[in-house]
Amino acid sequence: MATTEVSGSGALAVGGRELPTGRRLDRERFQWGSVSLLLPALALLALLFLIPVGYAFYLGLTNLRLIGPTSLHWHFTGLSNVRELGRDALFPKSVALTAIFVGGSVLGTVVVGLAAAMLIRTATSVVRVLAGGIVIVAFMMPAVSAGMTWYATSTAGGTLATLFGTSQSDFLHSQPLLIVTMANTWSQTGFAMLVFAAALRTIPAEVIEAATLENASAVQRFRMVVLPLLRPTIVTVVLLVTLLSLANFGLVYIMTQGGPNNATNILPVYSYQQAFSFNNLAYGALIGDVMVIIATILAAGYVWAARRRA
């Protein structure tokens, strides 16, 4: 029988042989030889993202304007724009509107996209092709076309007013944030449906059949079998839709231009207004920098959650 003892050096010995201590050999380690393979990608990342974003952060700390003396001869001004941002009464409202817009869009896109993927999965081939095609066309539609479609749908005499029996109701004016959130959800549902449909195909049929043999209802199968298996996909869709919605300038600007009375003035629109309507390029760049910071925090949270699942 092998004996176990501790040697004078502190190492664990079994049968007279010292066992190796320190880092486990089967643990994943960084391969420095792969750095050369990553250099082209790192160069593109620096050229197309890191350098422009870094320059935008620098511009946010200057007095650059679109017109005027400082349009050509501008200089670094430190934290003056940051202090102005702290005194800006409209900025907190814009942040709150952005949070509501993004949160509503994410919730609606995930729910509708998952429901559409499950319905299409069980539908006939003809219905699957027609419904899937309609949803994908909505997703592929340019922001200008989608914005004009929803503008015509939600104003007086539009489809929504006709459906609710009040042809003169202007829902875009009375409920602007709700309408632009619905429009954004409508335009991104196709993306979520495609991702969820692909994930549903990876669920083994044997798992569903086993739950059916256990007399689980359709709701129980979805809640206790399908939904847990789709959790990684849901997290991915939530992150991507959040980032897409956070940067969605075209749709909202086409429909409302931030109005009425700043009711839809989300951060991308507010950044554009400051830079090109009020000619304050540096202040608009600073608001864009805030959006980059928010997106970075969200992406880091996603990476952290993904590593915890792993």
C-alpha positions in Angstrom: 0.0 0.0 0.0 1.4 3.4 -1.0 2.2 5.8 1.8 1.6 9.6 1.6 3.9 12.0 3.4 5.1 15.6 3.2 8.8 16.0 2.3 11.2 18.5 3.7 10.5 20.9 0.9 6.8 20.9 1.6 5.8 18.9 -1.5 3.4 16.0 -1.2 5.0 12.6 -1.7 3.2 9.4 -2.6 5.1 6.1 -2.6 8.4 7.9 -2.3 7.9 10.2 -5.3 7.2 13.9 -5.0 4.0 15.1 -6.8 4.4 18.2 -8.9 3.0 21.4 -7.3 2.2 24.8 -8.7 0.0 25.5 -11.8 -1.9 22.6 -13.2 -0.7 21.5 -16.6 -4.2 20.9 -18.0 -5.2 24.5 -17.3 -5.6 26.8 -20.3 -2.6 28.9 -20.9 -1.9 31.8 -23.2 0.3 30.8 -26.2 2.7 33.7 -27.0 3.3 32.2 -30.5 -0.3 33.1 -31.4 0.5 36.9 -31.1 1.9 37.0 -34.6 -1.3 35.5 -36.0 -3.3 38.1 -34.2 -1.3 41.1 -35.4 -3.4 41.8 -38.6 -6.6 41.7 -36.6 -5.1 43.9 -33.9 -3.9 46.4 -36.5 -7.4 46.6 -38.0 -8.9 47.0 -34.6 -6.5 49.9 -33.8 -7.0 51.5 -37.2 -10.8 51.3 -37.4 -11.8 51.5 -33.7 -9.2 52.4 -31.1 -7.7 55.4 -32.9 -11.0 57.0 -34.0 -12.5 56.4 -30.5 -9.4 57.8 -28.9 -9.6 60.9 -31.2 -13.3 61.4 -30.4 -12.4 61.4 -26.6 -9.8 64.0 -27.3 -12.2 66.1 -29.3 -14.6 66.0 -26.4 -12.0 67.9 -24.4 -11.5 70.7 -26.8 -13.5 73.8 -28.0 -14.0 72.7 -31.6 -17.1 74.1 -33.2 -18.7 73.5 -36.7 -18.5 77.2 -37.6 -16.8 80.2 -36.0 -13.2 81.1 -35.0 -12.6 77.8 -33.2 -13.7 75.7 -36.3 -10.1 76.0 -37.5 -8.1 77.2 -34.6 -9.3 75.0 -31.8 -7.4 73.8 -28.8 -7.5 71.5 -25.7 -9.7 72.9 -22.9 -9.5 70.2 -20.3 -12.7 69.3 -18.4 -14.7 72.4 -19.4 -17.1 70.4 -21.5 -17.4 67.8 -18.8 -18.4 70.5 -16.3 -20.9 71.8 -18.9 -22.3 68.3 -19.2 -22.9 68.2 -15.4 -24.8 71.5 -15.6 -26.9 70.4 -18.7 -30.5 69.9 -17.5 -31.4 68.0 -20.7 -28.6 65.4 -20.5 -30.1 63.4 -17.5 -33.4 63.4 -19.3 -31.8 62.1 -22.5 -30.1 59.3 -20.5 -33.4 58.3 -18.9 -35.1 58.4 -22.3 -32.3 56.2 -23.7 -32.7 53.7 -20.9 -36.4 53.4 -21.5 -36.0 53.2 -25.2 -33.3 50.5 -25.0 -35.0 48.6 -22.3 -38.4 48.5 -24.0 -36.8 47.6 -27.3 -34.8 44.7 -25.8 -37.8 43.3 -23.9 -40.1 43.5 -26.9 -37.5 42.2 -29.3 -36.7 39.2 -27.2 -40.3 38.3 -26.4 -41.6 38.8 -29.9 -38.6 37.2 -31.6 -38.7 34.1 -29.4 -42.4 33.8 -29.9 -42.1 34.1 -33.7 -39.3 31.5 -33.8 -41.3 29.0 -31.8 -44.5 29.6 -33.9 -42.6 29.3 -37.2 -40.9 26.1 -36.0 -44.3 24.4 -35.6 -46.0 26.0 -38.6 -46.5 24.5 -42.0 -43.8 25.1 -44.7 -45.9 27.7 -46.5 -46.7 29.7 -43.4 -43.0 29.3 -42.3 -41.8 30.8 -45.5 -44.3 33.7 -45.7 -44.1 34.7 -42.0 -40.3 34.3 -41.9 -39.9 36.3 -45.1 -42.1 39.2 -43.8 -40.2 39.4 -40.5 -36.8 39.3 -42.3 -37.8 42.0 -44.8 -38.7 44.2 -41.8 -35.3 43.6 -40.3 -33.5 44.3 -43.6 -35.5 47.5 -44.3 -33.3 50.6 -44.2 -33.8 53.0 -41.3 -35.3 55.7 -43.6 -37.9 53.3 -45.0 -38.7 51.9 -41.6 -39.0 55.3 -40.1 -41.3 56.6 -42.9 -43.4 53.5 -42.6 -44.0 53.9 -38.9 -44.5 57.7 -39.3 -47.3 57.1 -41.8 -48.7 54.3 -39.6 -48.8 56.3 -36.3 -49.9 59.8 -37.4 -53.4 61.0 -38.0 -55.2 59.0 -40.6 -52.7 56.1 -40.3 -53.1 52.5 -39.7 -53.1 52.7 -35.9 -55.7 55.5 -35.8 -57.9 53.5 -38.2 -57.6 50.3 -36.1 -58.6 52.1 -32.9 -61.5 53.9 -34.6 -60.2 57.4 -34.1 -58.9 58.4 -37.5 -57.7 61.8 -36.3 -55.6 60.5 -33.4 -51.9 61.3 -33.8 -50.2 58.6 -31.7 -46.8 59.7 -32.7 -47.5 63.1 -31.1 -49.3 61.8 -28.0 -47.1 58.8 -27.3 -43.9 59.4 -29.1 -41.5 57.4 -27.0 -43.8 54.3 -27.1 -44.2 54.6 -30.9 -40.4 54.8 -31.6 -39.8 51.9 -29.2 -42.4 49.8 -31.1 -40.8 50.8 -34.4 -37.3 49.8 -33.2 -38.7 46.5 -31.8 -40.4 45.8 -35.2 -37.2 46.5 -37.1 -35.1 44.2 -34.9 -37.5 41.3 -34.4 -36.2 39.5 -37.5 -32.7 39.4 -36.2 -33.8 37.9 -32.9 -36.1 35.4 -34.6 -33.2 34.1 -36.8 -31.0 33.7 -33.8 -33.6 31.9 -31.7 -34.7 29.7 -34.6 -31.1 28.5 -35.0 -30.8 27.9 -31.2 -34.1 26.0 -31.1 -32.8 23.6 -33.8 -29.9 22.6 -31.5 -32.2 21.4 -28.7 -32.4 17.6 -28.8 -35.8 16.2 -29.6 -35.2 13.5 -27.0 -35.3 16.1 -24.3 -38.7 17.4 -25.3 -40.0 13.8 -25.8 -38.8 12.9 -22.3 -40.6 15.9 -20.8 -43.7 14.9 -22.8 -43.6 11.4 -21.4 -43.4 12.9 -17.9 -46.8 14.5 -18.6 -45.3 18.0 -18.7 -47.6 20.5 -20.3 -46.5 22.8 -23.1 -46.0 25.7 -20.7 -44.0 23.5 -18.3 -41.8 22.2 -21.2 -41.1 25.7 -22.3 -40.4 27.0 -18.8 -38.4 24.1 -17.4 -36.7 22.7 -20.6 -36.6 25.1 -23.5 -36.0 28.3 -21.6 -33.0 27.1 -19.6 -31.4 25.7 -22.7 -31.9 29.0 -24.5 -30.4 31.1 -21.7 -27.0 31.7 -23.3 -28.7 32.6 -26.6 -31.0 35.0 -24.7 -28.1 36.7 -23.1 -26.4 37.1 -26.5 -29.5 38.6 -28.1 -30.0 40.9 -25.2 -26.5 42.3 -25.5 -26.6 42.7 -29.3 -30.0 44.3 -29.4 -29.0 46.6 -26.5 -25.9 47.8 -28.5 -27.9 48.2 -31.7 -30.7 50.1 -30.0 -28.2 52.3 -28.1 -26.7 53.5 -31.4 -30.0 53.7 -33.3 -30.0 57.3 -34.6 -31.6 57.1 -38.0 -35.0 55.6 -37.1 -35.7 58.0 -34.3 -34.4 61.0 -36.1 -36.5 60.2 -39.2 -39.7 59.8 -37.1 -39.4 62.6 -34.6 -36.0 64.4 -34.7 -36.0 64.1 -30.9 -39.4 65.8 -30.4 -42.0 66.7 -29.6 -40.6 68.8 -26.7 -37.5 66.5 -26.4 -39.8 63.5 -25.7 -37.6 61.2 -27.8 -34.3 63.0 -27.6 -32.2 59.9 -26.9 -28.4 60.2 -26.6 -27.6 59.5 -30.3 -30.1 62.2 -31.4 -28.9 64.6 -28.7 -25.3 64.1 -29.7 -26.2 64.9 -33.4 -28.2 68.0 -32.4 -25.3 69.4 -30.3 -22.7 68.7 -33.0 -24.6 69.8 -36.2 -27.7 71.7 -35.2 -26.0 73.8 -32.4 -22.6 73.7 -34.1 -20.9 72.4 -30.9 -18.8 69.5 -32.3 -16.8 69.1 -29.1 -19.8 68.8 -26.9 -21.5 66.4 -29.3 -18.4 64.3 -29.3 -18.4 64.2 -25.5 -22.0 62.9 -25.5 -20.9 60.3 -28.0 -18.0 59.4 -25.6 -20.6 58.8 -22.9 -22.4 56.3 -25.2 -19.1 54.5 -25.9 -18.5 54.2 -22.1 -22.0 52.8 -21.6 -21.6 50.3 -24.4 -18.2 49.2 -23.0 -19.7 48.6 -19.5 -22.5 46.6 -21.0 -20.1 44.5 -23.2 -17.8 43.9 -20.2 -20.8 42.7 -18.1 -21.7 40.3 -20.9 -18.2 38.9 -21.0 -18.2 38.5 -17.2 -21.5 36.7 -17.3 -20.3 34.4 -20.2 -17.2 33.5 -18.3 -19.2 32.7 -15.2 -21.4 30.3 -17.2 -18.2 28.7 -18.6 
